[in-house]
Amino acid sequence: MKLHKILSIISILFILNLSACSKEEVKYNGEPLEIAVIGDLPELNNEKIHFESISLKELSEDTVQISTNYDAIMITPLMFEEASNDRFVEVYNNTKIPFIFFDSEKTDLPFTNGGLTYESARWESLKNGSHTTIYLSDINANREDAWYFYLNDKKELDVLYKEIFEKVEML
């Protein structure tokens, strides 16, 4: 009986260890970052990066509070179509923190321009080969900035994340 309990405990610990190891190790060493995520939460292993799930509704209802509480807002492919709805264009262009459009082959354009959705934006010119775009608008300076991040090999996802987080820290 004791052997059975010990084996069960070892099995549970092994499974927990596998789960912990399955997260992508990201070697970001900058300042701690709080990132709001709309969509799927990234599975990363770095004590300096904290993700919190929020909804598009929360974003559109309280941009001031979200800008105060977070360093960036990440939107993932799961939410691209809904997030590209015209009712959010003003939010992206008036919120004072960077938006990370993670794994968006169509950059920030379907999100930050009215009359487009992620699905309807079919221009080949939107595809610049980038994997992820960081977008930041400064309405007071009448200025928009976008930074593009490239992923050449899926095995280098940790490097991509590190570059994104370093840019967010600088902004």
Secondary structure, DSSP 8 states (H G I E B T S, - for coil): -HHHHHHHHHHHHHHHHHHHHTSEE----SS-EEEEEESS---EE-TTEEEEE--HHHHHH-HHHHHHH-SEEEE-GGGHHHHTSGGGHHHHHH-SS-EEETT-TTTTHHHHSTT--TTT---GGG--S-SEEEEEEEGGGTEEEEEEE--S-GGGHHHHHHHHHHHHHH-
